[in-house]
């Protein structure tokens, strides 16, 4: 009995390491959902059976049913310093049956909440991490970027903290740099100026810290493509679809010529939108385009002329 268990464990270990059947050494292992088994198609060897089903015991057809039938809390998240593995004492002073508690219990619960909040951060490192992640959460909310960006930014900040890259730098600067890096990594078009507008540090510090962290963590990012900003800028300017399509065409043609090299991607995108408006006979004020892209009117004026010359087109007069 004991020997068979050892042999079975050894077979599973061999299969896990090589991905091959331990008997015939072929890679024809399949999962049979009806029987709940993993079987080799070549020789018929049953590798595993009766696996643990981690799925729910019932079905939920809407969000309310999903919450009511759930037995567990929220999933693990990197955006909280304790990854969400914590106990929360409800702010409502009621018992499990929904009945209000006495005044003495109110004071006791208040003290429990205070101590619960204190013991969540047991040292300076956790307090640092908690504050930084709260800053990332605040900026993510202000910028309106999706949740995966917040998770990525939290992971980057944790890596910087583990490698002691924060020493001598402000928590806000590193947190903002991690968020900007995450936006670049997840292909979410947010310029350095936009990130700076919701940060508590200046743009120079963010750029310097961003380059340092990306270099130390080995994060290689491609240069920002100006066309990533076109859909959002066009939506904010409320221009037609033909202008957006033309602006992307202008950027693609001028990028092939290397005209965008060394230029701000937001300013380049704004100029392309303005040039597209001229070519499509749709009036778009230069000031509105510049304000949307958080650049200057002079930049828009200079760039759109360069773009029209590069594609050899001029607006109808």
PyMOL commands that set and color helices and strands:
alter all, ss='L'
color gray80, all
select helices_A, chain A and resi 2-18+63-69+103-119+124-143+147-162+171-185+192-197+203-216+227-237+241-256+265-279+286-293+297-311
alter helices_A, ss='H'
color red, helices_A
select strands_A, chain A and resi 29-32+37-40+46-49
alter strands_A, ss='S'
color yellow, strands_A
deselect
rebuild
show_as cartoon
